Amino acid sequence: MSAYPDRRAIDQGILSGRGLEIAWAKSKVDVFFVHVQGAARLRYPDGTMGRIT
């Protein structure tokens, strides 16, 4: 067994409820474009900006 869950386990919810999220996307399309482009800027509710890759 690996030290990290695989994609199937993640999709089935193995990480749910652990508070690991850093941000939420408005749509799956937004997530797709971040994946294709390789990076994105995030605007948090308090107005600060972050970056994900």
PDBQT receptor file of N, H, CA, C and O in Angstrom, charges set to zero:
ATOM      1  N   MET A   1       0.832  -1.186   0.000  1.00  0.00    +0.000 N 
ATOM      2  CA  MET A   1       0.000   0.000   0.000  1.00  0.00    +0.000 C 
ATOM      3  C   MET A   1       0.874   1.246   0.000  1.00  0.00    +0.000 C 
ATOM      4  O   MET A   1       1.884   1.314   0.701  1.00  0.00    +0.000 OA
ATOM      5  N   SER A   2       0.472   2.226  -0.794  1.00  0.00    +0.000 N 
ATOM      6  H   SER A   2      -0.348   2.170  -1.364  1.00  0.00    +0.000 HD
ATOM      7  CA  SER A   2       1.211   3.478  -0.912  1.00  0.00    +0.000 C 
ATOM      8  C   SER A   2       0.927   4.381   0.295  1.00  0.00    +0.000 C 
ATOM      9  O   SER A   2      -0.104   4.254   0.954  1.00  0.00    +0.000 OA
ATOM     10  N   ALA A   3       1.856   5.285   0.562  1.00  0.00    +0.000 N 
ATOM     11  H   ALA A   3       2.694   5.388   0.026  1.00  0.00    +0.000 HD
ATOM     12  CA  ALA A   3       1.682   6.250   1.650  1.00  0.00    +0.000 C 
ATOM     13  C   ALA A   3       0.636   7.305   1.297  1.00  0.00    +0.000 C 
ATOM     14  O   ALA A   3       0.129   8.002   2.175  1.00  0.00    +0.000 OA
ATOM     15  N   TYR A   4       0.315   7.420   0.002  1.00  0.00    +0.000 N 
ATOM     16  H   TYR A   4       0.727   6.854  -0.712  1.00  0.00    +0.000 HD
ATOM     17  CA  TYR A   4      -0.629   8.426  -0.459  1.00  0.00    +0.000 C 
ATOM     18  C   TYR A   4      -1.791   7.759  -1.181  1.00  0.00    +0.000 C 
ATOM     19  O   TYR A   4      -1.596   6.770  -1.888  1.00  0.00    +0.000 OA
ATOM     20  N   PRO A   5      -3.008   8.298  -1.008  1.00  0.00    +0.000 N 
ATOM     21  CA  PRO A   5      -4.148   7.714  -1.714  1.00  0.00    +0.000 C 
ATOM     22  C   PRO A   5      -4.061   7.950  -3.217  1.00  0.00    +0.000 C 
ATOM     23  O   PRO A   5      -3.547   8.977  -3.658  1.00  0.00    +0.000 OA
ATOM     24  N   ASP A   6      -4.559   7.007  -3.996  1.00  0.00    +0.000 N 
ATOM     25  H   ASP A   6      -4.977   6.173  -3.638  1.00  0.00    +0.000 HD
ATOM     26  CA  ASP A   6      -4.578   7.183  -5.451  1.00  0.00    +0.000 C 
ATOM     27  C   ASP A   6      -5.820   7.983  -5.857  1.00  0.00    +0.000 C 
ATOM     28  O   ASP A   6      -6.668   8.287  -5.018  1.00  0.00    +0.000 OA
ATOM     29  N   ARG A   7      -5.924   8.318  -7.135  1.00  0.00    +0.000 N 
ATOM     30  H   ARG A   7      -5.236   8.071  -7.817  1.00  0.00    +0.000 HD
ATOM     31  CA  ARG A   7      -7.013   9.152  -7.640  1.00  0.00    +0.000 C 
ATOM     32  C   ARG A   7      -8.377   8.524  -7.351  1.00  0.00    +0.000 C 
ATOM     33  O   ARG A   7      -9.318   9.224  -6.975  1.00  0.00    +0.000 OA
ATOM     34  N   ARG A   8      -8.483   7.214  -7.526  1.00  0.00    +0.000 N 
ATOM     35  H   ARG A   8      -7.719   6.646  -7.832  1.00  0.00    +0.000 HD
ATOM     36  CA  ARG A   8      -9.769   6.549  -7.271  1.00  0.00    +0.000 C 
ATOM     37  C   ARG A   8     -10.197   6.757  -5.816  1.00  0.00    +0.000 C 
ATOM     38  O   ARG A   8     -11.351   7.095  -5.551  1.00  0.00    +0.000 OA
ATOM     39  N   ALA A   9      -9.289   6.561  -4.892  1.00  0.00    +0.000 N 
ATOM     40  H   ALA A   9      -8.351   6.286  -5.107  1.00  0.00    +0.000 HD
ATOM     41  CA  ALA A   9      -9.613   6.729  -3.471  1.00  0.00    +0.000 C 
ATOM     42  C   ALA A   9     -10.001   8.174  -3.160  1.00  0.00    +0.000 C 
ATOM     43  O   ALA A   9     -10.918   8.416  -2.375  1.00  0.00    +0.000 OA
ATOM     44  N   ILE A  10      -9.308   9.131  -3.772  1.00  0.00    +0.000 N 
ATOM     45  H   ILE A  10      -8.563   8.935  -4.410  1.00  0.00    +0.000 HD
ATOM     46  CA  ILE A  10      -9.647  10.538  -3.574  1.00  0.00    +0.000 C 
ATOM     47  C   ILE A  10     -11.031  10.829  -4.121  1.00  0.00    +0.000 C 
ATOM     48  O   ILE A  10     -11.839  11.477  -3.455  1.00  0.00    +0.000 OA
ATOM     49  N   ASP A  11     -11.315  10.357  -5.332  1.00  0.00    +0.000 N 
ATOM     50  H   ASP A  11     -10.659   9.831  -5.874  1.00  0.00    +0.000 HD
ATOM     51  CA  ASP A  11     -12.632  10.572  -5.939  1.00  0.00    +0.000 C 
ATOM     52  C   ASP A  11     -13.749   9.919  -5.120  1.00  0.00    +0.000 C 
ATOM     53  O   ASP A  11     -14.887  10.388  -5.136  1.00  0.00    +0.000 OA
ATOM     54  N   GLN A  12     -13.427   8.849  -4.414  1.00  0.00    +0.000 N 
ATOM     55  H   GLN A  12     -12.503   8.468  -4.401  1.00  0.00    +0.000 HD
ATOM     56  CA  GLN A  12     -14.425   8.157  -3.595  1.00  0.00    +0.000 C 
ATOM     57  C   GLN A  12     -14.561   8.783  -2.203  1.00  0.00    +0.000 C 
ATOM     58  O   GLN A  12     -15.388   8.343  -1.404  1.00  0.00    +0.000 OA
ATOM     59  N   GLY A  13     -13.740   9.821  -1.907  1.00  0.00    +0.000 N 
ATOM     60  H   GLY A  13     -13.068  10.178  -2.556  1.00  0.00    +0.000 HD
ATOM     61  CA  GLY A  13     -13.936  10.583  -0.683  1.00  0.00    +0.000 C 
ATOM     62  C   GLY A  13     -13.020  10.287   0.484  1.00  0.00    +0.000 C 
ATOM     63  O   GLY A  13     -13.332  10.669   1.612  1.00  0.00    +0.000 OA
ATOM     64  N   ILE A  14     -11.900   9.620   0.254  1.00  0.00    +0.000 N 
ATOM     65  H   ILE A  14     -11.647   9.309  -0.662  1.00  0.00    +0.000 HD
ATOM     66  CA  ILE A  14     -11.010   9.265   1.360  1.00  0.00    +0.000 C 
ATOM     67  C   ILE A  14     -10.490  10.497   2.129  1.00  0.00    +0.000 C 
ATOM     68  O   ILE A  14     -10.163  10.401   3.311  1.00  0.00    +0.000 OA
ATOM     69  N   LEU A  15     -10.419  11.644   1.450  1.00  0.00    +0.000 N 
ATOM     70  H   LEU A  15     -10.685  11.722   0.489  1.00  0.00    +0.000 HD
ATOM     71  CA  LEU A  15      -9.919  12.857   2.105  1.00  0.00    +0.000 C 
ATOM     72  C   LEU A  15     -11.030  13.773   2.621  1.00  0.00    +0.000 C 
ATOM     73  O   LEU A  15     -10.747  14.813   3.216  1.00  0.00    +0.000 OA
ATOM     74  N   SER A  16     -12.280  13.396   2.398  1.00  0.00    +0.000 N 
ATOM     75  H   SER A  16     -12.509  12.552   1.914  1.00  0.00    +0.000 HD
ATOM     76  CA  SER A  16     -13.414  14.234   2.792  1.00  0.00    +0.000 C 
ATOM     77  C   SER A  16     -13.449  14.463   4.300  1.00  0.00    +0.000 C 
ATOM     78  O   SER A  16     -13.154  13.568   5.093  1.00  0.00    +0.000 OA
ATOM     79  N   GLY A  17     -13.819  15.688   4.673  1.00  0.00    +0.000 N 
ATOM     80  H   GLY A  17     -14.059  16.415   4.029  1.00  0.00    +0.000 HD
ATOM     81  CA  GLY A  17     -13.988  16.014   6.081  1.00  0.00    +0.000 C 
ATOM     82  C   GLY A  17     -12.723  16.281   6.853  1.00  0.00    +0.000 C 
ATOM     83  O   GLY A  17     -12.770  16.413   8.076  1.00  0.00    +0.000 OA
ATOM     84  N   ARG A  18     -11.585  16.365   6.175  1.00  0.00    +0.000 N 
ATOM     85  H   ARG A  18     -11.547  16.258   5.182  1.00  0.00    +0.000 HD
ATOM     86  CA  ARG A  18     -10.310  16.564   6.868  1.00  0.00    +0.000 C 
ATOM     87  C   ARG A  18      -9.838  18.011   6.832  1.00  0.00    +0.000 C 
ATOM     88  O   ARG A  18      -8.799  18.332   7.411  1.00  0.00    +0.000 OA
ATOM     89  N   GLY A  19     -10.583  18.895   6.161  1.00  0.00    +0.000 N 
ATOM     90  H   GLY A  19     -11.427  18.634   5.691  1.00  0.00    +0.000 HD
ATOM     91  CA  GLY A  19     -10.231  20.309   6.134  1.00  0.00    +0.000 C 
ATOM     92  C   GLY A  19      -8.957  20.619   5.380  1.00  0.00    +0.000 C 
ATOM     93  O   GLY A  19      -8.212  21.513   5.780  1.00  0.00    +0.000 OA
ATOM     94  N   LEU A  20      -8.685  19.902   4.296  1.00  0.00    +0.000 N 
ATOM     95  H   LEU A  20      -9.290  19.176   3.971  1.00  0.00    +0.000 HD
ATOM     96  CA  LEU A  20      -7.443  20.076   3.548  1.00  0.00    +0.000 C 
ATOM     97  C   LEU A  20      -7.560  21.079   2.398  1.00  0.00    +0.000 C 
ATOM     98  O   LEU A  20      -6.568  21.367   1.730  1.00  0.00    +0.000 OA
ATOM     99  N   GLU A  21      -8.756  21.610   2.163  1.00  0.00    +0.000 N 
ATOM    100  H   GLU A  21      -9.563  21.376   2.706  1.00  0.00    +0.000 HD
ATOM    101  CA  GLU A  21      -8.979  22.503   1.032  1.00  0.00    +0.000 C 
ATOM    102  C   GLU A  21      -8.278  23.844   1.254  1.00  0.00    +0.000 C 
ATOM    103  O   GLU A  21      -8.243  24.369   2.367  1.00  0.00    +0.000 OA
ATOM    104  N   ILE A  22      -7.714  24.390   0.154  1.00  0.00    +0.000 N 
ATOM    105  H   ILE A  22      -7.743  23.964  -0.751  1.00  0.00    +0.000 HD
ATOM    106  CA  ILE A  22      -7.146  25.738   0.221  1.00  0.00    +0.000 C 
ATOM    107  C   ILE A  22      -8.012  26.729  -0.532  1.00  0.00    +0.000 C 
ATOM    108  O   ILE A  22      -7.886  27.939  -0.340  1.00  0.00    +0.000 OA
ATOM    109  N   ALA A  23      -8.892  26.224  -1.390  1.00  0.00    +0.000 N 
ATOM    110  H   ALA A  23      -8.993  25.241  -1.547  1.00  0.00    +0.000 HD
ATOM    111  CA  ALA A  23      -9.775  27.093  -2.168  1.00  0.00    +0.000 C 
ATOM    112  C   ALA A  23     -10.846  26.243  -2.829  1.00  0.00    +0.000 C 
ATOM    113  O   ALA A  23     -10.717  25.025  -2.947  1.00  0.00    +0.000 OA
ATOM    114  N   TRP A  24     -11.916  26.921  -3.262  1.00  0.00    +0.000 N 
ATOM    115  H   TRP A  24     -12.021  27.911  -3.166  1.00  0.00    +0.000 HD
ATOM    116  CA  TRP A  24     -12.991  26.284  -4.006  1.00  0.00    +0.000 C 
ATOM    117  C   TRP A  24     -13.117  26.976  -5.347  1.00  0.00    +0.000 C 
ATOM    118  O   TRP A  24     -12.968  28.194  -5.437  1.00  0.00    +0.000 OA
ATOM    119  N   ALA A  25     -13.389  26.213  -6.384  1.00  0.00    +0.000 N 
ATOM    120  H   ALA A  25     -13.510  25.223  -6.311  1.00  0.00    +0.000 HD
ATOM    121  CA  ALA A  25     -13.608  26.778  -7.715  1.00  0.00    +0.000 C 
ATOM    122  C   ALA A  25     -15.103  26.960  -7.934  1.00  0.00    +0.000 C 
ATOM    123  O   ALA A  25     -15.921  26.241  -7.361  1.00  0.00    +0.000 OA
ATOM    124  N   LYS A  26     -15.445  27.933  -8.774  1.00  0.00    +0.000 N 
ATOM    125  H   LYS A  26     -14.780  28.516  -9.239  1.00  0.00    +0.000 HD
ATOM    126  CA  LYS A  26     -16.855  28.153  -9.083  1.00  0.00    +0.000 C 
ATOM    127  C   LYS A  26     -17.413  27.033  -9.954  1.00  0.00    +0.000 C 
ATOM    128  O   LYS A  26     -18.603  26.725  -9.883  1.00  0.00    +0.000 OA
ATOM    129  N   SER A  27     -16.562  26.423 -10.774  1.00  0.00    +0.000 N 
ATOM    130  H   SER A  27     -15.596  26.673 -10.832  1.00  0.00    +0.000 HD
ATOM    131  CA  SER A  27     -17.054  25.362 -11.654  1.00  0.00    +0.000 C 
ATOM    132  C   SER A  27     -15.941  24.390 -12.010  1.00  0.00    +0.000 C 
ATOM    133  O   SER A  27     -14.760  24.684 -11.828  1.00  0.00    +0.000 OA
ATOM    134  N   LYS A  28     -16.325  23.248 -12.511  1.00  0.00    +0.000 N 
ATOM    135  H   LYS A  28     -17.284  23.009 -12.659  1.00  0.00    +0.000 HD
ATOM    136  CA  LYS A  28     -15.351  22.258 -12.983  1.00  0.00    +0.000 C 
ATOM    137  C   LYS A  28     -14.601  22.777 -14.206  1.00  0.00    +0.000 C 
ATOM    138  O   LYS A  28     -13.457  22.394 -14.450  1.00  0.00    +0.000 OA
ATOM    139  N   VAL A  29     -15.247  23.645 -14.965  1.00  0.00    +0.000 N 
ATOM    140  H   VAL A  29     -16.177  23.956 -14.767  1.00  0.00    +0.000 HD
ATOM    141  CA  VAL A  29     -14.595  24.248 -16.133  1.00  0.00    +0.000 C 
ATOM    142  C   VAL A  29     -13.410  25.100 -15.680  1.00  0.00    +0.000 C 
ATOM    143  O   VAL A  29     -12.345  25.058 -16.296  1.00  0.00    +0.000 OA
ATOM    144  N   ASP A  30     -13.590  25.868 -14.611  1.00  0.00    +0.000 N 
ATOM    145  H   ASP A  30     -14.455  25.902 -14.111  1.00  0.00    +0.000 HD
ATOM    146  CA  ASP A  30     -12.479  26.662 -14.070  1.00  0.00    +0.000 C 
ATOM    147  C   ASP A  30     -11.304  25.758 -13.686  1.00  0.00    +0.000 C 
ATOM    148  O   ASP A  30     -10.150  26.065 -13.983  1.00  0.00    +0.000 OA
ATOM    149  N   VAL A  31     -11.610  24.658 -13.030  1.00  0.00    +0.000 N 
ATOM    150  H   VAL A  31     -12.548  24.408 -12.789  1.00  0.00    +0.000 HD
ATOM    151  CA  VAL A  31     -10.560  23.716 -12.627  1.00  0.00    +0.000 C 
ATOM    152  C   VAL A  31      -9.866  23.134 -13.852  1.00  0.00    +0.000 C 
ATOM    153  O   VAL A  31      -8.643  22.993 -13.864  1.00  0.00    +0.000 OA
ATOM    154  N   PHE A  32     -10.636  22.795 -14.881  1.00  0.00    +0.000 N 
ATOM    155  H   PHE A  32     -11.630  22.909 -14.871  1.00  0.00    +0.000 HD
ATOM    156  CA  PHE A  32     -10.065  22.265 -16.114  1.00  0.00    +0.000 C 
ATOM    157  C   PHE A  32      -9.056  23.246 -16.708  1.00  0.00    +0.000 C 
ATOM    158  O   PHE A  32      -7.953  22.854 -17.088  1.00  0.00    +0.000 OA
ATOM    159  N   PHE A  33      -9.438  24.530 -16.788  1.00  0.00    +0.000 N 
ATOM    160  H   PHE A  33     -10.334  24.849 -16.480  1.00  0.00    +0.000 HD
ATOM    161  CA  PHE A  33      -8.529  25.510 -17.378  1.00  0.00    +0.000 C 
ATOM    162  C   PHE A  33      -7.268  25.706 -16.541  1.00  0.00    +0.000 C 
ATOM    163  O   PHE A  33      -6.186  25.905 -17.093  1.00  0.00    +0.000 OA
ATOM    164  N   VAL A  34      -7.393  25.652 -15.240  1.00  0.00    +0.000 N 
ATOM    165  H   VAL A  34      -8.272  25.490 -14.792  1.00  0.00    +0.000 HD
ATOM    166  CA  VAL A  34      -6.196  25.728 -14.386  1.00  0.00    +0.000 C 
ATOM    167  C   VAL A  34      -5.289  24.544 -14.693  1.00  0.00    +0.000 C 
ATOM    168  O   VAL A  34      -4.073  24.697 -14.802  1.00  0.00    +0.000 OA
ATOM    169  N   HIS A  35      -5.878  23.377 -14.829  1.00  0.00    +0.000 N 
ATOM    170  H   HIS A  35      -6.866  23.253 -14.740  1.00  0.00    +0.000 HD
ATOM    171  CA  HIS A  35      -5.090  22.172 -15.124  1.00  0.00    +0.000 C 
ATOM    172  C   HIS A  35      -4.376  22.306 -16.474  1.00  0.00    +0.000 C 
ATOM    173  O   HIS A  35      -3.188  22.003 -16.579  1.00  0.00    +0.000 OA
ATOM    174  N   VAL A  36      -5.089  22.754 -17.495  1.00  0.00    +0.000 N 
ATOM    175  H   VAL A  36      -6.055  23.001 -17.410  1.00  0.00    +0.000 HD
ATOM    176  CA  VAL A  36      -4.515  22.890 -18.835  1.00  0.00    +0.000 C 
ATOM    177  C   VAL A  36      -3.424  23.954 -18.854  1.00  0.00    +0.000 C 
ATOM    178  O   VAL A  36      -2.359  23.746 -19.435  1.00  0.00    +0.000 OA
ATOM    179  N   GLN A  37      -3.687  25.093 -18.219  1.00  0.00    +0.000 N 
ATOM    180  H   GLN A  37      -4.552  25.263 -17.747  1.00  0.00    +0.000 HD
ATOM    181  CA  GLN A  37      -2.726  26.194 -18.224  1.00  0.00    +0.000 C 
ATOM    182  C   GLN A  37      -1.573  25.950 -17.264  1.00  0.00    +0.000 C 
ATOM    183  O   GLN A  37      -0.489  26.503 -17.452  1.00  0.00    +0.000 OA
ATOM    184  N   GLY A  38      -1.781  25.144 -16.254  1.00  0.00    +0.000 N 
ATOM    185  H   GLY A  38      -2.661  24.695 -16.101  1.00  0.00    +0.000 HD
ATOM    186  CA  GLY A  38      -0.709  24.810 -15.328  1.00  0.00    +0.000 C 
ATOM    187  C   GLY A  38      -0.605  25.709 -14.116  1.00  0.00    +0.000 C 
ATOM    188  O   GLY A  38       0.156  25.411 -13.196  1.00  0.00    +0.000 OA
ATOM    189  N   ALA A  39      -1.347  26.798 -14.088  1.00  0.00    +0.000 N 
ATOM    190  H   ALA A  39      -1.966  27.041 -14.836  1.00  0.00    +0.000 HD
ATOM    191  CA  ALA A  39      -1.303  27.706 -12.940  1.00  0.00    +0.000 C 
ATOM    192  C   ALA A  39      -2.497  28.649 -13.001  1.00  0.00    +0.000 C 
ATOM    193  O   ALA A  39      -3.132  28.813 -14.042  1.00  0.00    +0.000 OA
ATOM    194  N   ALA A  40      -2.783  29.262 -11.858  1.00  0.00    +0.000 N 
ATOM    195  H   ALA A  40      -2.267  29.128 -11.012  1.00  0.00    +0.000 HD
ATOM    196  CA  ALA A  40      -3.862  30.251 -11.805  1.00  0.00    +0.000 C 
ATOM    197  C   ALA A  40      -3.663  31.148 -10.599  1.00  0.00    +0.000 C 
ATOM    198  O   ALA A  40      -2.973  30.795  -9.642  1.00  0.00    +0.000 OA
ATOM    199  N   ARG A  41      -4.279  32.310 -10.667  1.00  0.00    +0.000 N 
ATOM    200  H   ARG A  41      -4.839  32.597 -11.445  1.00  0.00    +0.000 HD
ATOM    201  CA  ARG A  41      -4.316  33.214  -9.517  1.00  0.00    +0.000 C 
ATOM    202  C   ARG A  41      -5.648  33.018  -8.817  1.00  0.00    +0.000 C 
ATOM    203  O   ARG A  41      -6.688  32.847  -9.453  1.00  0.00    +0.000 OA
ATOM    204  N   LEU A  42      -5.594  33.044  -7.506  1.00  0.00    +0.000 N 
ATOM    205  H   LEU A  42      -4.750  33.183  -6.989  1.00  0.00    +0.000 HD
ATOM    206  CA  LEU A  42      -6.796  32.911  -6.696  1.00  0.00    +0.000 C 
ATOM    207  C   LEU A  42      -7.068  34.234  -6.001  1.00  0.00    +0.000 C 
ATOM    208  O   LEU A  42      -6.149  34.870  -5.485  1.00  0.00    +0.000 OA
ATOM    209  N   ARG A  43      -8.307  34.641  -5.987  1.00  0.00    +0.000 N 
ATOM    210  H   ARG A  43      -9.053  34.124  -6.407  1.00  0.00    +0.000 HD
ATOM    211  CA  ARG A  43      -8.696  35.821  -5.210  1.00  0.00    +0.000 C 
ATOM    212  C   ARG A  43      -9.538  35.319  -4.045  1.00  0.00    +0.000 C 
ATOM    213  O   ARG A  43     -10.611  34.749  -4.244  1.00  0.00    +0.000 OA
ATOM    214  N   TYR A  44      -9.044  35.536  -2.823  1.00  0.00    +0.000 N 
ATOM    215  H   TYR A  44      -8.172  35.999  -2.662  1.00  0.00    +0.000 HD
ATOM    216  CA  TYR A  44      -9.727  35.090  -1.623  1.00  0.00    +0.000 C 
ATOM    217  C   TYR A  44     -10.773  36.128  -1.191  1.00  0.00    +0.000 C 
ATOM    218  O   TYR A  44     -10.707  37.286  -1.604  1.00  0.00    +0.000 OA
ATOM    219  N   PRO A  45     -11.730  35.714  -0.366  1.00  0.00    +0.000 N 
ATOM    220  CA  PRO A  45     -12.803  36.622   0.050  1.00  0.00    +0.000 C 
ATOM    221  C   PRO A  45     -12.316  37.930   0.683  1.00  0.00    +0.000 C 
ATOM    222  O   PRO A  45     -13.000  38.950   0.597  1.00  0.00    +0.000 OA
ATOM    223  N   ASP A  46     -11.145  37.906   1.313  1.00  0.00    +0.000 N 
ATOM    224  H   ASP A  46     -10.590  37.077   1.383  1.00  0.00    +0.000 HD
ATOM    225  CA  ASP A  46     -10.642  39.140   1.932  1.00  0.00    +0.000 C 
ATOM    226  C   ASP A  46      -9.904  40.035   0.937  1.00  0.00    +0.000 C 
ATOM    227  O   ASP A  46      -9.375  41.081   1.311  1.00  0.00    +0.000 OA
ATOM    228  N   GLY A  47      -9.869  39.618  -0.337  1.00  0.00    +0.000 N 
ATOM    229  H   GLY A  47     -10.299  38.768  -0.641  1.00  0.00    +0.000 HD
ATOM    230  CA  GLY A  47      -9.237  40.427  -1.383  1.00  0.00    +0.000 C 
ATOM    231  C   GLY A  47      -7.795  40.087  -1.680  1.00  0.00    +0.000 C 
ATOM    232  O   GLY A  47      -7.245  40.568  -2.670  1.00  0.00    +0.000 OA
ATOM    233  N   THR A  48      -7.163  39.268  -0.848  1.00  0.00    +0.000 N 
ATOM    234  H   THR A  48      -7.610  38.876  -0.044  1.00  0.00    +0.000 HD
ATOM    235  CA  THR A  48      -5.771  38.897  -1.119  1.00  0.00    +0.000 C 
ATOM    236  C   THR A  48      -5.714  37.951  -2.307  1.00  0.00    +0.000 C 
ATOM    237  O   THR A  48      -6.693  37.283  -2.641  1.00  0.00    +0.000 OA
ATOM    238  N   MET A  49      -4.560  37.908  -2.928  1.00  0.00    +0.000 N 
ATOM    239  H   MET A  49      -3.765  38.450  -2.656  1.00  0.00    +0.000 HD
ATOM    240  CA  MET A  49      -4.364  37.044  -4.091  1.00  0.00    +0.000 C 
ATOM    241  C   MET A  49      -3.385  35.932  -3.730  1.00  0.00    +0.000 C 
ATOM    242  O   MET A  49      -2.465  36.125  -2.935  1.00  0.00    +0.000 OA
ATOM    243  N   GLY A  50      -3.601  34.786  -4.322  1.00  0.00    +0.000 N 
ATOM    244  H   GLY A  50      -4.348  34.629  -4.968  1.00  0.00    +0.000 HD
ATOM    245  CA  GLY A  50      -2.706  33.647  -4.164  1.00  0.00    +0.000 C 
ATOM    246  C   GLY A  50      -2.475  33.021  -5.519  1.00  0.00    +0.000 C 
ATOM    247  O   GLY A  50      -3.071  33.438  -6.512  1.00  0.00    +0.000 OA
ATOM    248  N   ARG A  51      -1.623  32.033  -5.564  1.00  0.00    +0.000 N 
ATOM    249  H   ARG A  51      -1.139  31.695  -4.758  1.00  0.00    +0.000 HD
ATOM    250  CA  ARG A  51      -1.300  31.374  -6.820  1.00  0.00    +0.000 C 
ATOM    251  C   ARG A  51      -1.256  29.862  -6.583  1.00  0.00    +0.000 C 
ATOM    252  O   ARG A  51      -0.730  29.391  -5.574  1.00  0.00    +0.000 OA
ATOM    253  N   ILE A  52      -1.813  29.123  -7.524  1.00  0.00    +0.000 N 
ATOM    254  H   ILE A  52      -2.240  29.505  -8.343  1.00  0.00    +0.000 HD
ATOM    255  CA  ILE A  52      -1.711  27.673  -7.474  1.00  0.00    +0.000 C 
ATOM    256  C   ILE A  52      -1.079  27.193  -8.765  1.00  0.00    +0.000 C 
ATOM    257  O   ILE A  52      -1.246  27.811  -9.817  1.00  0.00    +0.000 OA
ATOM    258  N   THR A  53      -0.358  26.101  -8.682  1.00  0.00    +0.000 N 
ATOM    259  H   THR A  53      -0.222  25.600  -7.828  1.00  0.00    +0.000 HD
ATOM    260  CA  THR A  53       0.267  25.501  -9.865  1.00  0.00    +0.000 C 
ATOM    261  C   THR A  53       0.011  24.012  -9.860  1.00  0.00    +0.000 C 
ATOM    262  O   THR A  53       0.450  23.307 -10.769  1.00  0.00    +0.000 OA
TER     263      THR A  53
